[in-house]
């Protein structure tokens, strides 16, 4: 868990999360609509900062960067939680997990340095789904 970025403190220990367009006003002890940002004593925390549930090597054409180095690959990582509720989402099971199990965050702990190291070596590995 790490103190979140992109939020502001409000009165009465409330916070406003500014990560997405929902701009959740979150009371102490409660979560944003994504289920992975929690107000604790007037500070907002990311509950998924170092919790990776999926990592995969994807063709760049699968990403919104499809015109960037065509034919290359992108190293993708994911955490649980999402601020959308798209039932047809291919990742619905992991995206909505925090809503189903409020407060229980799954995933393998991985530091930013470990993520970069895996990304650098991703050309030599096959994709893996974690969790």
C-alpha positions in Angstrom: 0.0 0.0 0.0 1.3 3.4 -0.9 -0.1 6.9 -0.5 -1.9 7.8 -3.8 -1.1 10.6 -6.2 -3.7 12.8 -7.8 -6.0 13.5 -4.9 -6.9 16.4 -2.6 -7.8 16.6 1.1 -11.2 17.9 2.0 -12.9 18.8 5.3 -14.0 16.2 7.8 -11.2 13.7 6.8 -12.7 13.3 3.3 -10.6 13.2 0.1 -11.4 13.8 -3.6 -9.7 11.3 -5.9 -8.6 12.9 -9.2 -7.3 9.9 -10.9 -10.3 9.4 -13.2 -13.3 11.4 -14.4 -15.5 10.1 -11.5 -13.7 12.4 -9.1 -14.9 10.3 -6.1 -15.4 12.1 -2.8 -14.4 9.5 -0.3 -15.2 9.5 3.4 -12.7 8.1 5.9 -12.5 4.3 5.7 -14.3 4.1 2.3 -13.2 3.3 -1.2 -13.5 5.0 -4.6 -15.6 3.5 -7.4 -12.6 1.5 -8.6 -12.4 -0.3 -5.3 -8.6 0.0 -5.1 -8.2 3.5 -3.6 -9.1 3.9 0.1 -9.3 6.9 2.4 -7.4 6.2 5.6 -7.6 9.1 8.2 -7.9 11.7 5.5 -5.2 10.4 3.2 -5.8 8.4 0.0 -3.9 5.2 -0.5 -3.5 3.0 -3.6 -4.1 -0.6 -2.5 -2.7 -2.0 -5.7 0.6 -0.1 -6.0 2.8 -3.2 -5.9 0.2 -5.9 -6.7 0.4 -7.4 -10.2 -2.3 -9.9 -11.2 -1.3 -10.3 -14.8 1.7 -9.7 -17.1 1.9 -10.4 -20.7 3.9 -9.7 -23.9 1.5 -8.3 -26.5 1.9 -7.3 -30.2 1.9 -3.5 -30.3 -1.0 -3.7 -32.7 -3.2 -4.8 -29.8 -2.6 -1.5 -28.0 -3.7 2.0 -28.7 -0.1 2.5 -29.8 -0.5 0.4 -33.0 1.3 2.9 -35.2 4.3 3.1 -32.9 6.9 0.6 -34.1 4.6 -1.8 -36.1 5.6 -5.4 -35.6 7.1 -4.7 -32.1 5.9 -6.0 -28.8 4.7 -4.3 -25.6 5.1 -5.6 -22.0 1.7 -5.2 -20.3 0.9 -5.5 -16.6 -2.4 -5.3 -14.8 -3.8 -4.9 -11.3 -7.3 -5.5 -10.0 -9.8 -2.7 -10.1 -11.5 -0.5 -12.7 -13.8 2.4 -12.7 -15.9 1.0 -15.5 -18.4 -1.8 -15.3 -18.2 -3.3 -18.8 -19.7 -6.8 -18.5 -18.3 -7.7 -21.9 -14.7 -6.8 -20.8 -12.2 -9.6 -21.4 -10.7 -8.7 -18.0 -14.0 -8.4 -16.1 -13.0 -11.1 -13.6 -9.9 -9.2 -12.4 -11.2 -5.7 -13.0 -14.2 -6.1 -10.7 -12.6 -8.4 -8.1 -12.3 -5.6 -5.5 -16.1 -4.9 -5.8 -16.8 -8.6 -5.0 -14.3 -8.9 -2.2 -14.2 -5.4 -0.7 -10.8 -4.7 0.8 -9.2 -8.0 -0.3 -6.6 -7.1 -2.9 -4.9 -10.0 -4.7 -1.7 -10.1 -6.8 2.0 -10.8 -6.6 4.1 -8.2 -5.0 6.5 -6.6 -7.5 8.6 -3.5 -7.2 8.8 -0.9 -10.0 12.4 -2.0 -10.5 11.3 -5.7 -10.9 8.6 -4.6 -13.4 11.2 -2.7 -15.5 13.6 -5.6 -15.3 10.9 -8.0 -16.6 10.0 -5.5 -19.3 13.6 -5.2 -20.5 13.8 -9.0 -20.7 10.3 -9.5 -22.2 11.6 -10.4 -25.6 13.0 -13.6 -24.2 9.9 -14.7 -22.3 6.4 -15.8 -23.0 3.4 -14.1 -21.4 2.2 -15.3 -18.0 -1.1 -14.7 -16.2 -0.6 -14.4 -12.5 -3.0 -15.0 -9.6 
